Amino acid sequence: MAGAIVAVHADRCVHQQVAGAACQACVDACPRQAWRMHGSGLGFDAEACDGCGLCVAACPTEAITLPAPALLIRADAPRGWLMACAQAAVECRGALAASRIPCLYTLPPGWLWRQVDTQGLASITVATGDCVQCPHSGAAAEWQRQWAAVASVRSAPTLQMAAPRAWQMLAKSAGQSAPARRAFFRRLTTPPGRTATNSTPLSSSRRWLTERLANTSAPALWPVHLDETRCTACLDCTRLCPAQALRMEAAGARDGGDQFTIDAARCIGCGLCVAVCDADALNFAQSPPTGPTAVRTDAPRRVRLQRQICPACGASFYRLQRPDAPPQAARLCRICQRGLPQPRDRIVQTESPPPMPPRQTRP
């Protein structure tokens, strides 16, 4: 991955979907300011990019990718992935070059889990350097929050981390005796290990991760909340949500009526729904639950929708079925509720406009 230049998929970026989107995950993650927000939008300076991959891990919609790193896999039991961060590889004088990655935090937990499943592995063993002094350490909190959700699933792989100086512990986790330091690190890059081909590009893999966690007890990582008192049932969020966390279920899907479903467990945190909602009815939890003891309490929430015809303009629209909804306002569509004028040159009208009064002339 060293020196690799990121690939940008502009069609996936939230800034291509909604004008004025607030997402700047790549800007906040980049330690070299290769990503910047300008008055005209999001910009990327390829010359400033060093290919560290932190923006890849941070991008919720997988609009940024990198070529996948090689997988150095132990062939004997237990089969696991062996790797070392750039600092650890330097401390070991290049002995771990075959399994070198810029930083563990550039490999998103969802992507790691997916690769482990694909290769049929049981564990990930990482040699790390001094994370406190590393310029990538700012990504640690978010990475650990996502990994805590992964670790709460029984079928997920185990992760073992050790500093290069604690090579005895790393040797034990790899199922070996404690040989001399130089000989041990030589074993990490020679048989019984092997380098596997990895064809899956490196991406945040958030959608894959949330789909895997959706049917488990793991808490939602990016729980989105709906304020029904503000929602106008325009359903613009359902048309933009890339993960179907917000969706409209047509009549017959559940209890015989159209429903607006908020499935927070599938949310990838892209913020498109918040950006497009002009009623400020959607927001993210400030402090989502974390840690192995966190339990999911956010089951899919379904709100009944009622289809109506606006008596003022004749347009079909939805409203949320709420007992506290104002009856008079609910009769009008959201455009007419705002008092916006209706054009007279519409193709379809519920009634003809009143005739103009005859022009009076002076005698």
ABEGO torsion letter per residue (X at the ends): XBGBBBBBBAAABAAAABBGBABAAAAAABAAGABBBBAAEBBBBAAABAGAGAAAAABAAGABBBBBBBBBBBABOBBBBBBBBAAAAAAAGGAAAAABBABAAABBAAAAAAAAAAAGBABBBBBBBBAAABAAAAAAAAAAAAAAAAAABAABBBBBBBBAABAAAAAAAAGBBBBBAAAAAAAAABOABBBBBBABBBBAGAAAAAAAAAABABBBABBBBBBAAABAGAGAAAAABAAGABBBBBBGABAGBBBBBBBAAABAGAGAAAAABAAGABBBBABBBBEAABBBABBBBBBBBBBBBBAAAGBBBBBBBBAABBAAAAABBAAAAAGBBBBAABABBABBBBBBBBBBBBX
